[in-house]
């Protein structure tokens, strides 16, 4: 076999190897720091008092981790409350502390999407993907999520940063939203989806800090690995 014939025979193998060496493009459904808006709805004492689908301490931990992740990746974030002065109380203090200069949009409507200020704030970001978390799931999450989807938005619901008055109420609300086309995610999944690559050094340290503070067993593992072995994600 001459050299020309050898190259011709090997060409399919070379092309196959070259193709496999290039990374596939990420899925369009994946969230990135620049393709969505985060909408946090009614994380207030009066709403939390009646929440039974998730432990309140866990809920507060999760929504704070979610908010910190969004801030780390500079995601446009909108805070809303309902009847804060007259009935439901202020937004969770630890959530407000993540965005100390931002005043929540306070409303009277159960459906956040029926307040034009909220819709205007979402539209101003220019993003067609919205990530939402709310108290309660069956009211304050279902209504704006369905409304936004009707207007052509892709909605992602953070199930462990939301809660209902019972497990059944929460579960049925999530099912209803999924049937309508919403995409369920969790707060830690959200943060890791935005990081995507441990070699992204500008957000690596903040993400590890958030995970160690709010990530439960995973966070404890990060602390252990760093202290015991000086281990670090992203090292081959």
PAZAPA-447436 format. One record per atom (N, C-alpha, C, O): residue in one letter; x, y, z. Coordinates in steps of 0.02 Angstrom, whole numbers, padded with zeros to 5 digits, always signed. Each point is the difference from the previous one (the first is absolute). Layout:
// residues N
AXYZ...
// end
This chain:
// residues 236
X+00043-00060+00000X-00043+00060+00000X+00044+00062+00000X+00043+00008+00044X-00053+00036-00094X+00040+00061-00003X-00025+00051+00051X-00051-00010+00033X+00087+00065-00027X-00015+00051+00051X-00069+00031-00011X-00037+00011+00047X+00021+00002-00111X-00064+00030-00016X-00058-00045+00020X-00051+00024+00026X+00059-00088-00039X-00053-00048+00019X-00006-00006+00075X-00055-00007+00027X+00112+00011+00008X+00000-00005+00073X-00039+00059+00031X-00040-00009+00045X+00053+00069-00072X-00035+00060+00025X-00075-00005-00013X-00041+00017+00042X+00024-00042-00102X-00070-00007-00018X-00036-00049+00046X-00057+00011+00019X+00092-00065-00001X-00030-00050+00044X-00007+00026+00071X-00048-00018+00036X+00095+00059-00015X+00000+00025+00070X-00043+00061+00009X-00015+00019+00057X-00005+00014-00112X-00036+00063+00005X-00064-00005+00042X-00011+00045+00041X-00031-00096-00050X-00060-00004+00043X+00015-00002+00074X-00036+00030+00040X+00089-00065-00022X+00020-00005+00071X+00023+00068+00025X-00017+00021+00055X+00057+00014-00096X+00026+00066+00019X-00057+00049+00009X-00001+00039+00048X-00047-00040-00094X-00057+00045+00005X-00043-00015+00060X-00024+00046+00034X+00014-00110-00020X-00040-00019+00059X+00033+00023+00064X-00033+00024+00045X+00100-00032-00041X+00036+00022+00060X-00004+00076+00007X-00009+00025+00056X+00016+00011-00112X-00003+00073+00003X-00068+00024+00023X-00005+00047+00039X-00048-00081-00064X-00067+00020+00020X-00011-00011+00074X-00032+00042+00033X+00058-00098-00007X-00011-00015+00071X+00041+00046+00045X-00016+00007+00059X+00069+00023-00087X+00042+00043+00040X-00032+00068+00013X+00021+00036+00046X-00071-00018-00086X-00033+00064+00009X-00062-00009+00044X-00039-00046-00010X+00032+00090+00059X-00057-00005+00046X-00065+00015-00037X-00002+00043-00044X-00050-00079+00063X-00066+00014-00029X-00026+00065+00029X+00016+00018+00056X-00057+00018-00094X-00029+00062+00027X-00047-00016+00057X-00034-00052-00002X+00030+00094+00054X-00046-00013+00055X-00072+00005-00022X-00016+00035-00048X-00028-00070+00083X-00071+00000-00016X-00030+00070+00008X+00020+00038+00044X-00066-00021-00087X-00033+00065+00002X-00038+00009+00065X-00009+00056+00024X-00015-00111+00005X-00039+00004+00062X+00043+00017+00061X-00027+00021+00051X+00092-00030-00056X+00043+00014+00058X+00000+00074+00016X+00000+00043-00045X+00001-00028+00109X+00004+00069+00022X+00072+00024-00002X+00046-00037+00015X-00038+00100-00033X+00065+00033+00003X-00008+00065+00038X-00056+00023+00010X+00110+00007+00013X-00007+00063+00036X-00032+00057-00040X-00024+00048+00029X+00023-00054-00095X-00023+00056-00041X-00064-00015-00039X-00019+00039-00043X-00015-00095+00058X-00060-00015-00040X-00065-00003+00039X-00051-00022-00026X+00053+00045+00089X-00062-00005+00040X-00003+00054+00054X+00048+00035+00015X-00108-00031+00014X-00014+00045+00056X-00023-00044+00059X-00034-00050-00010X+00053+00069+00071X-00024-00034+00060X-00054+00041+00033X+00010+00060+00012X-00066-00091+00003X-00056+00033+00032X-00016-00036+00066X-00021-00058+00000X+00032+00093+00056X-00012-00029+00067X-00062+00033+00029X-00004+00061+00008X-00045-00104+00009X-00067+00025+00015X-00021-00018+00071X-00006-00059+00018X-00006+00109+00022X-00036-00005+00065X+00034-00046+00051X-00034-00039+00034X+00099+00044-00028X+00035-00036+00054X-00003+00044+00062X+00046+00036+00017X-00104-00041+00016X-00018+00043+00057X-00024-00042+00059X-00022-00056-00010X+00025+00084+00071X-00019-00038+00059X-00071-00029-00002X-00010-00059+00013X-00039+00101-00030X-00069-00024+00001X-00011-00058-00048X-00039-00045+00013X+00074+00046-00070X-00005-00054-00048X+00036-00063+00026X-00022-00056-00011X+00077+00067+00046X+00039-00056+00025X-00035-00035+00058X+00007-00061+00008X-00045+00098+00032X-00032-00030+00058X-00045-00059-00019X-00004-00049+00037X-00029+00053-00094X-00046-00052-00020X+00031-00051-00048X-00033-00047-00021X+00097+00055+00004X+00033-00046-00046X+00014-00066+00036X+00030-00001+00054X-00052-00054-00084X+00008-00066+00031X+00036-00051-00045X+00015-00055+00022X-00003+00073-00084X+00030-00049-00046X+00075-00006+00007X+00030-00047-00025X+00001+00094+00060X+00072+00001+00010X+00014+00032+00067X-00036+00046+00021X+00087-00069+00013X+00021+00031+00064X+00020+00072-00013X+00036+00015-00048X-00059+00030+00090X+00012+00072-00012X+00074+00017+00002X+00023+00042-00039X+00014-00072+00084X+00072+00013+00002X+00033-00021-00066X+00044+00034-00026X-00066-00091-00001X+00028-00024-00064X-00021+00047-00057X+00041+00016-00043X-00103+00006+00045X-00023+00047-00051X+00041+00064+00001X+00022+00023-00053X-00011+00004+00112X+00038+00063+00006X+00072-00011-00025X+00028+00044-00033X+00001-00100+00050X+00067-00017-00024X+00001-00003-00076X+00045+00029-00032X-00094-00063+00003X+00000-00011-00072X-00010+00064-00040X+00035+00012-00049X-00082+00029+00071X-00013+00061-00039X+00058+00049+00008X+00013+00039-00046X+00021-00041+00103X+00059+00043+00008X+00057-00023-00045X+00033+00040-00031X-00023-00106+00028X+00051-00027-00046X-00016+00018-00072X+00045+00017-00038X-00109-00022+00020X-00022+00017-00067X+00015+00073-00016X+00027+00016-00053X-00044+00029+00100X+00010+00071-00011X+00075+00016-00005X+00020+00040-00043X+00020-00070+00085X+00073+00012-00002X+00029-00024-00067X+00045+00032-00027X-00070-00088+00003X+00024-00026-00065X-00016+00050-00055X+00042+00015-00042X-00104+00010+00042X-00019+00048-00052X+00043+00063+00004X+00020+00026-00052X-00007-00003+00112X+00042+00060+00007X+00071-00013-00024X+00030+00042-00032X-00003-00100+00049X+00068-00018-00022X+00006+00003-00076X+00051+00024-00026X-00102-00049-00008X+00003-00002-00073X-00032+00061-00034X-00010+00001-00060X-00006+00050+00102X-00028+00063-00025X-00065-00010-00040X-00011+00033-00051X-00030-00079+00074X-00065-00012-00031X-00049+00054+00022X-00006+00014+00059X-00030+00017-00105X-00051+00048+00020X-00051-00033+00046X-00031-00050-00018X+00022+00079+00078X-00043-00031+00050X-00054+00050+00022X+00015+00057+00016X-00076-00081-00014X-00057+00041+00020X-00029-00029+00065X-00016-00059+00003X+00009+00101+00047X-00029-00020+00064X-00071+00028+00005X-00011+00059-00016X-00036-00100+00037X-00068+00025+00010X-00028-00023+00067X+00018-00053+00026X-00062+00093+00000X-00036-00017+00062X-00074+00016-00011X-00019+00036-00046X-00023-00063+00091X-00071+00015-00002X-00021+00028+00068X+00012-00031+00052X-00042+00090-00053X-00026+00032+00061X+00051-00001+00057X-00015-00021+00056X+00076+00042-00070X+00054-00005+00049X-00014+00041+00063X+00014-00023+00055X-00042+00082-00062X-00012+00044+00057X-00062-00018+00039X-00003+00008+00061X-00048-00032-00096X-00065-00009+00032X-00014-00071+00023X-00045-00011+00041X+00082-00039-00068X-00018-00069+00017X+00058-00049+00001X+00011-00034+00050X+00027+00028-00104X+00046-00056-00008X+00070+00011+00028X+00037-00048+00009X-00020+00110+00007X+00066+00013+00029X+00054+00009-00053X-00012-00011-00059X+00071+00030+00081X+00055+00013-00047X+00028-00064-00030X-00010-00055+00026X+00044+00064-00081X+00035-00056-00032X+00051-00029+00050X+00025+00036+00042X-00010-00102-00047X+00048-00031+00046X+00062+00044+00006X+00027+00021-00052X-00004-00006+00112X+00057+00045+00007X+00063-00025-00034X+00039+00040-00027X-00028-00106+00027X+00060-00026-00032X-00003+00006-00076X+00052+00004-00033X-00113-00003+00006X-00009+00009-00072X+00010+00074-00017X+00033+00016-00050X-00060+00028+00090X+00010+00071-00011X+00074+00018+00005X+00024+00044-00035X+00012-00078+00080X+00071+00014+00009X+00042-00015-00061X+00053+00029-00010X-00077-00075-00032X+00036-00015-00062X-00005+00058-00049X+00046+00014-00038X-00103+00021+00040X-00012+00058-00043X-00020+00060+00044X-00057+00022-00002X+00104+00003+00041X-00018+00051+00051X-00027+00065-00029X-00038+00035+00034X+00056-00018-00096X-00022+00063-00029X-00065-00007-00040X-00026+00050-00025X+00000-00111+00020X-00058-00011-00043X-00064-00005+00041X-00006-00044+00043X-00041+00088-00057X-00065-00003+00035X-00046-00048-00038X-00009+00007-00060X-00020-00056+00095X-00047-00045-00033X-00060+00038-00028X-00021+00051+00029X-00007-00075-00084X-00061+00028-00027X-00058-00028+00042X-00014-00060-00001X-00019+00104+00038X-00055-00022+00044X-00066+00010-00036X-00013+00052-00031X-00031-00104+00035X-00061+00000-00040X-00059-00022+00042X+00008-00020+00058X-00066+00022-00088X-00060-00027+00032X-00025-00062-00038X-00038-00039+00028X+00059+00030-00089X-00024-00056-00041X+00033-00066+00022X+00060-00002+00013X-00100-00051-00009X+00029-00066+00013X+00044-00022-00058X+00051-00033+00010X-00071+00051-00070X+00038-00016-00060X+00049+00056-00014X-00020+00054-00023X+00083-00066+00036X+00052+00051-00011X-00003+00027-00071X+00013+00059-00011X-00030-00102-00037X+00001+00021-00070X-00054+00051-00016X+00002+00031-00053X-00051-00023+00097X-00053+00050-00011X+00019+00069+00027X-00040+00046-00003X+00102-00040+00027X+00026+00065+00019X+00046+00023-00056X+00051-00031-00014X-00069+00085-00019X+00036+00023-00059X+00073+00016+00015X+00043-00007-00044X-00029+00029+00105X+00069+00016+00017X+00045-00061-00005X+00058+00005-00021X-00085-00062+00041X+00039-00062-00003X+00012-00020-00073X+00055-00017-00019X-00108+00019-00021X+00006-00017-00071X+00049+00046-00034X+00041-00022-00040X-00045+00087+00055X+00047+00048-00030X+00072-00015+00019X+00045+00005-00041X-00035-00024+00105X+00068-00016+00023X+00028-00061-00036X+00059-00002-00018X-00102-00048+00008X+00021-00060-00037X+00016+00018-00072X+00052-00020-00027X-00097+00057-00005X+00011+00018-00070X+00062+00042-00010X+00033-00005-00052X-00017+00046+00100X+00059+00043-00004X+00065-00040-00006X+00048+00023-00030X-00047-00083+00059X+00061-00041-00004X+00011-00027-00070X+00057-00015-00019X-00110+00008-00020X+00006-00026-00068X+00006-00075-00005X+00010-00027-00054X-00016-00009+00110X+00007-00072+00000X-00068-00035-00006X-00049+00023+00028X+00047-00078-00066X-00061-00038-00008X-00003-00061+00046X-00049-00037-00001X+00100+00027+00040X+00000-00053+00051X-00008+00034+00068X+00033+00049+00015X-00078-00077+00026X-00009+00025+00068X+00006-00058+00049X-00032-00052-00010X+00072+00061+00062X+00004-00048+00055X-00040+00029+00057X+00010+00058+00020X-00057-00098+00008X-00044+00025+00053X+00003-00045+00062X+00007-00061-00005X-00014+00092+00063X-00011-00036+00063X-00049+00043+00040X+00001+00061-00004X-00045-00095+00043X-00052+00039+00034X-00030-00037+00059X+00005-00061+00006X-00036+00099+00037X-00045-00024+00052X-00069+00032-00014X-00004+00061-00005X-00047-00099-00003X-00002-00073-00001X+00002-00025-00072X-00017+00035-00047X+00040-00098+00040X+00006-00030-00065X-00066-00001-00037X-00003+00015-00060X-00051-00033+00095X-00065-00011-00033X-00036+00065-00018X-00050-00002-00036X+00075+00058+00061X-00032+00064-00016X+00050+00047-00033X-00006+00018-00059X+00055+00002+00097X+00046+00054-00022X+00053-00024-00049X+00036+00042-00029X-00029-00107+00019X+00044-00026-00052X-00041-00021-00061X+00017+00017-00057X-00071-00053+00069X-00041-00025-00056X-00025+00058-00044X+00006-00002-00061X-00033+00053+00092X-00034+00052-00038X+00047+00040-00046X-00014+00007-00059X+00070+00019+00085X+00045+00036-00045X+00036-00045-00050X+00014+00021-00056X+00000-00082+00076X+00034-00046-00046X-00045-00016-00060X+00023+00003-00057X-00086-00019+00070X-00047-00013-00055X-00009+00063-00043X-00004-00004-00061X-00001+00061+00093X-00010+00063-00036X+00059+00016-00045X-00009+00020-00057X+00070-00028+00084X+00060+00014-00040X+00006-00048-00059X+00018+00020-00055X-00034-00084+00067X+00004-00049-00055X-00050+00017-00055X+00014-00010-00059X-00073+00035+00079X-00050+00021-00050X+00026+00056-00044X-00022+00008-00057X+00069+00031+00083X+00028+00056-00038X+00066-00019-00034X+00036+00044-00024X-00021-00108+00022X+00057-00023-00039X+00065-00007+00037X+00052-00012-00030X-00053+00019+00096X+00061-00009+00040X+00012-00074+00015X-00047-00038+00008X+00110+00020-00004X+00019-00066+00025X+00010+00007+00076X+00041+00040+00022X-00078-00079+00016X+00001+00007+00073X+00032-00061+00033X-00016-00057-00016X+00062+00072+00062X+00033-00051+00041X-00022+00012+00072X+00003+00057+00023X-00023-00108+00012X-00025+00008+00069X+00048-00034+00049X+00017-00059-00008X+00005+00096+00058X+00047-00027+00049X-00041-00031+00056X-00025+00035+00044X+00017-00101-00046X-00048-00033+00043X+00021+00000+00073X-00043+00001+00045X+00109-00003-00030X+00021-00002+00070X+00013+00070+00029X+00023+00006+00056X-00039+00046-00095X+00000+00069+00027X-00071+00027+00000X-00012+00060+00007X-00036-00106-00015X-00072+00015+00001X-00033-00047+00050X+00029-00051+00018X-00089+00068+00003X-00035-00044+00048X-00074+00013-00001X-00023+00055-00014X-00015-00108+00031X-00073+00005+00003X-00027-00013+00069X+00037-00016+00046X-00103+00025-00038X-00031-00009+00065X-00004-00073+00021X-00014-00015+00058X+00027-00030-00105X+00006-00072+00014X+00044-00030-00053X+00011+00030-00053X+00014-00091+00066X+00040-00034-00051X-00042-00012-00062X+00025+00008-00056X-00088-00027+00065X-00043-00012-00057X-00011+00063-00041X+00001-00001-00061X-00011+00058+00095X-00010+00063-00035X+00061+00018-00042X-00007+00020-00058X+00066-00029+00087X+00062+00015-00035X+00009-00048-00059X+00013+00022-00057X-00022-00087+00070X+00012-00050-00053X-00049+00008-00058X+00020-00005-00058X-00083+00018+00074X-00050+00008-00054X+00014+00063-00040X-00010+00001-00061X+00033+00051+00095X+00017+00062-00036X+00059-00011-00047X-00001+00023-00057X+00051-00059+00081X+00058-00015-00043X-00021-00042-00060X+00020+00012-00057X-00062-00063+00070X-00025-00041-00055X-00038+00042-00051X+00009-00008-00061X-00052+00051+00085X-00039+00043-00045X+00046+00043-00043X-00012+00008-00060X+00064+00019+00090X+00046+00043-00038X+00041-00040-00050X+00011+00022-00056X+00012-00081+00077X+00038-00042-00046X-00043-00020-00060X+00023+00000-00057X-00087-00018+00070X-00045-00018-00054X-00010+00059-00048X-00012-00010-00060X+00017+00070+00086X-00009+00060-00042X+00065+00019-00036X-00001+00044-00044X+00057-00076+00062X+00062+00014-00036X+00055+00031+00041X+00054+00014-00026X-00065-00003+00091X+00053+00027+00043X+00053-00053+00013X-00013-00060-00003X+00074+00083+00016X+00056-00045+00011X+00020+00002+00074X+00024+00052+00023X-00032-00106+00014X+00017+00000+00072X+00075-00008+00011X+00032-00042-00033X-00005+00082+00078X+00071-00005+00018X+00006+00010+00076X-00049+00018+00033X+00109-00029-00006X+00014+00015+00070X+00052+00055+00003X+00033+00015-00050X-00024+00015+00109X+00044+00058+00004X+00073-00019-00014X+00036+00037-00033X-00014-00095+00058X+00070-00020-00010X+00011-00017-00074X+00052+00016-00029X-00101-00050+00000X+00004-00015-00072X+00007+00065-00039X+00039+00004-00048X-00077+00047+00067X+00002+00065-00032X+00071+00029+00001X+00026+00021-00051X+00004-00020+00110X+00066+00030+00007X+00052-00038-00041X+00042+00031-00034X-00044-00097+00037X+00050-00040-00036X-00011+00004-00076X+00048-00006-00039X-00110+00016+00018X-00014+00008-00071X+00030+00065-00026X+00023+00004-00057X-00024+00047+00099X+00030+00064-00020X+00077-00004-00001X+00032+00029-00043X-00004-00065+00091X+00073-00008+00002X+00024-00043-00058X+00046+00020-00036X-00076-00077+00027X+00009-00045-00057X+00071-00028-00008X+00008-00059-00014X+00042+00101+00023X+00070-00021-00010X+00040+00024+00060X+00003+00060+00014X+00029-00107+00021X+00039+00019+00060X+00060+00042-00018X+00031+00031+00044X-00012-00028-00108X+00057+00041-00020X-00019+00074-00005X+00043+00042-00012X-00106-00026+00021X-00021+00071-00001X+00019+00032+00066X-00039+00002+00048X+00099+00023-00047X+00031+00022+00063X-00033+00060+00032X+00003+00007+00061X-00035+00037-00100X-00027+00061+00029X-00059-00013+00047X-00014+00040+00044X-00020-00097-00054X-00056-00016+00044X+00013-00062+00043X-00041-00018+00042X+00099-00013-00051X+00013-00063+00036X-00003+00010+00076X-00036-00036+00034X+00074+00083-00008X+00004+00010+00073X-00068+00019+00029X-00020-00029+00051X-00017+00077-00081X-00066+00015+00028X-00048-00059-00001X-00038-00010+00048X+00040-00030-00101X-00044-00059-00004X+00018-00050+00055X-00045-00027+00032X+00109+00015-00021X+00021-00045+00052X-00021+00026+00069X-00020-00039+00044X+00024+00104-00035X-00020+00030+00064X-00075-00009+00012X-00021-00019+00055X-00020+00032-00106X-00072-00008+00006X-00017-00073+00014X-00041-00016+00043X+00074-00029-00079X-00014-00072+00009X+00020-00022+00070X-00036-00040+00031X+00092+00064-00006X+00022-00021+00067X-00046+00027+00055X-00008-00031+00052X-00022+00090-00064X-00045+00030+00050X-00071-00027-00004X-00034-00005+00051X+00011-00012-00111X-00071-00017-00009X-00011-00068-00032X-00058-00021-00007X+00110-00014-00011X-00007-00062-00039X-00005-00064+00040X+00009-00054-00028X-00023+00058+00092X-00010-00061+00040X+00060-00045-00001X+00057+00023+00010X-00068-00088-00022X+00054-00049+00000X+00052+00014-00053X+00059-00011+00011X-00081+00035-00069X+00047+00017-00053X+00046+00056+00024X+00061-00002-00012X-00090+00052+00045X+00040+00056+00025X+00050-00023+00053X+00057+00024+00002X-00079-00069+00041X+00045-00027+00051X+00057-00038-00032X+00057+00003+00023X-00072-00039-00077X+00052-00036-00036X+00052+00046-00030X+00059-00016-00002X-00082+00075-00021X+00047+00049-00028X+00047+00024+00055X+00061+00005-00011X-00088+00011+00070X+00041+00023+00056X+00050-00054+00019X+00059+00015+00010X-00081-00077-00005X+00043-00056+00019X+00056-00009-00050X+00059-00005+00018X-00077+00003-00083X+00051-00013-00052X+00052+00055-00002X+00060-00013-00010X-00081+00075+00020X+00047+00056-00001X+00046-00002+00060X+00061+00010-00007X-00089-00022+00066X+00040+00000+00061X+00047-00060+00004X+00057+00007+00023X-00080-00065-00045X+00039-00061+00007X+00050-00010-00056X+00056-00024+00012X-00075+00041-00073X+00042-00016-00058X+00014+00060-00045X+00033-00006-00051X-00058+00065+00070X+00006+00059-00042X-00027-00015-00070X+00027+00024-00050X-00081-00064+00047X-00029-00020-00063X-00038+00057-00032X-00024+00046+00034X+00020-00049-00100X-00034+00053-00037X-00031-00028-00063X+00033-00037-00037X-00097+00054+00025X-00033-00020-00062X+00037+00031-00059X+00028+00054+00005X-00029-00088-00061X+00029+00028-00060X+00072-00021-00013X+00026+00010-00054X+00006-00040+00105X+00068-00024-00009X-00002-00071-00029X-00036-00043+00026X+00073+00032-00079X+00002-00067-00030X+00054-00042+00032X+00008-00058-00019
// end
